[in-house]
Amino acid sequence: MRKFDRPLLLVPITLLAGAGWIAGCFTPDDPNGSTLDAGTFDAPTFDGAGLPDATSLPDGSNLPDAADAARADASADGGGVDASDASVDASSDARVDAPIDAAVGGGTFVYLPGGSVLAGWVLQTSGMLTPIDMDPMVAGIQNVATGTNPLSIAAHPNGNFVYTSNYGDSTIGAYSVNAMTGVLTRLDAVVGTAGVQDLPATHGNPAFVAADPQGRVVYTSNDGDNTLSAYTVDTMTGLLTLATTISVATAPRGIAVDPQARYLAVVGTAGALTMCQLDAVTGLPTAVDADTMTAGRQDFAIGGNTASIAFNPAGTYLYGASLGIGALSAFSVDIVTAKVTSIGTTATTGPLNVIVSPTGATAYVSDYSLGRLDPFSIAGNGVPTAIVGTSYAVGAPRSLAFAPAGTRLVAGGDNGTIGVFDWSSATGALTLVGSMVSGPVGSYTFAFAVH
C-alpha cells in the first residue's frame, strides 16, 4: 500500500506568501469528545454561562491534551477531503471555482491540517476555494500525510514552506510548497532513516507553531514540559534546527508574534501569559519578568483557559479569547520592554479564538457556543466594545485567519465547514462569499502562501 493511500483528516490552516504571510489564530480543541462522523457535529454541552462544561470536556479546559490524538485521528471522512466527498469535488460542486490556469499557475494557497493529514485549497479571486490535489496519480482529491494530531500550522514568510506542530507524536512537520500548483511535499528531517521522517520535538507535545515575520525562526509551544522552543530555518531547504528552549507559562498554547518581530507572547491555559523579547539579529526569545520585586521570573495574569491570542497590526495591543471567564481580554504593550498592562475585559460567550483586522479597528471572536463570529470595535486606546446585534454564522468556529491581501477572512468550523468572508475596511462588516465548503475538523490555525 502506498504511504498516502488513505483518507486524511484536516487540521489548522496556513497561508503562505512570497511577499508576506499571515498565520491565522487558533482555537482550543475539544479534548475528549465532540466528533464529526459522516458530516454530523456532536456539540458539547454548556453550562449556565454558555461555556463548554466539564461533562462534555473531561479535562475541563476545552484544550488539547494527551487524549486528543485518538479523537483527531478518528473518522477517515470526518471533515477530511477524499474521493468520496462530493462537497469538494471540483467536477460536481457548484461552490468551487474552476481551478487555476495550469499554464499560468501560482495564486493564494490555503492550508489546513487535521487528524493525520494536511489539505489545501486555492483561494480564487472570487473568494471561492478550489481543492488542491496533493497526489494526481491517485483517483479523487488527495491530501498529504502529517504526524499524529497536528494542532497548528504556520507558513514561512517566503511562501515556500509550511510547518505543523504534531501534538500526538511530538514531532514537527515541514513541507515545501510548489509555487505553481500549491502541492505540498513532505520534507525528510531525519536523513539516513527509512521513509520520510518529521523532526522529533526534543520537548514533548508541541501544541502550536508560529513563524518569525522575518523568516529566521519557527517557534513551538510545548505542552509536555511548559516550554517554548525556537528553531532556526534553512531558507534554502526549509529544514529546522533547534536553537534554544526556554520555560514559559504552564500548559502553553497560543503564540502571537509581534508583526514588527520585536517580541512574542505565549499563553498558558492556567491563567498566565509569558512575554518574550526577540533578539534583533537572531529572533531568539528571552522571557520577560513581569515582577522584578518577586524572586524568580513571573508571568503576567490573564483569564483562565485562554488559548488564542492576537496582536493588533502595530503590535501595541494584545487580545486573548478567555474561555474560562467568558471574555475578550485586552492589554497594552510597552514596545521597549515588552511588558503588558491589562486594559480590561469585555464579556462575550464561548470565546475560543480571536483575530484583529488589518486596520486594527475591529476584533472578531469565535463564539463556539452560539456558532458565530462576534465583532468588537477597538477604540484608539485599544479597548474593545462589542458591536451589539451583529454576528456572522459559522458552525462552532475554531480557526480564523485574514488572507494576505487583507480583504478576506477565512473561518473554519467544528461542523466540518470553511467559510470565506469579504471584509469591509471601512466598516469591518463581513459578507459570506458563496456557500461554506467542506473542511477539516478541530483545526487551530490557517496558513496562506502567495506565489
DABEL-V625927 format. One record per backbone hydrogen bond with DSSP energy under -0.5 kcal/mol. NH is the residue of the N-H (numbers start at 0). CO is the residue of the C=O. Records with the same first field share a line. If there is no record, write none. Layout:
NH: CO, CO
This chain:
4: 1
5: 3
12: 444
13: 110, 445
14: 21, 446
15: 108, 446
16: 155, 448
17: 449
19: 156
21: 14
23: 21, 445
24: 399
27: 351
30: 28
32: 29
36: 34, 39
37: 35
39: 36
41: 34, 39
42: 40
46: 50
49: 46
52: 44
55: 52
56: 52
59: 56
67: 64
68: 65
70: 66
71: 67
72: 68
73: 70
77: 74
78: 76
80: 7
81: 79
84: 81
85: 83
87: 84
88: 85
89: 87
91: 88
92: 88
93: 91
95: 92
101: 99
103: 100
104: 100
105: 179
107: 122
108: 106, 448
109: 120
110: 13, 446
111: 118
112: 11
113: 9, 116
115: 113
116: 8, 113
117: 143
118: 111
120: 109
121: 129
122: 107, 120
123: 121, 127
126: 123
129: 121
131: 119
132: 130
133: 131, 141
137: 134
141: 139
143: 117
145: 115
148: 114
149: 114, 146
150: 148, 164
151: 164
153: 162
155: 160
158: 155
161: 174
162: 153
163: 172
164: 151
165: 163, 170
166: 148, 164
167: 147
168: 147
169: 165
170: 165
171: 198
172: 163
174: 161
175: 184
176: 159
177: 182
178: 176
181: 177
184: 175
186: 173
188: 186, 196
192: 189
196: 194
198: 171
199: 197
200: 169
201: 199
203: 201
206: 220
207: 220
209: 218
211: 216
214: 211
217: 230
218: 209
219: 228
220: 207
221: 219, 226
222: 204, 220
223: 203
224: 221
225: 221
226: 221
227: 245
228: 219
229: 243
230: 217
231: 240
232: 215
233: 238
234: 232
237: 233
240: 231
242: 229
243: 229
245: 227
247: 225
252: 266
253: 306
255: 264
257: 262
260: 257
263: 275
264: 255
265: 273
266: 253
267: 271
268: 250
269: 249
270: 267
271: 267
272: 299
273: 265
274: 272
275: 263
276: 285
277: 261
278: 283
282: 278
285: 276
287: 274
289: 287, 297
293: 290
299: 272
301: 270
304: 268
305: 302
306: 304, 320
307: 320
309: 318
311: 316
314: 311
317: 330
318: 309
319: 328
320: 307
321: 319, 326
322: 304, 320
323: 303
324: 321
325: 321, 322
326: 321
327: 345
328: 319, 326
329: 343
330: 317
331: 340
332: 315
333: 338
334: 332
337: 333
340: 331
342: 329
343: 329
345: 327
347: 325
351: 349, 365
352: 365
354: 363
356: 361
359: 356
362: 375
363: 354
364: 373
365: 352
366: 364, 371
367: 349, 365
370: 366
371: 366
372: 391
373: 364
374: 389
375: 362
376: 384
377: 360
378: 376, 382
381: 378
384: 376
386: 374
387: 385
389: 386
391: 372
393: 370
396: 393
397: 411
398: 411
399: 24
400: 409
402: 407
405: 402
408: 420
409: 400
410: 418
411: 398
412: 416
413: 394, 395
414: 394
415: 412
417: 436
418: 410
420: 408
421: 430
422: 406
423: 428
424: 422
427: 423
430: 421
432: 419
433: 431
436: 417
438: 415
440: 9
446: 13, 110
447: 14, 21
448: 14, 108
450: 106
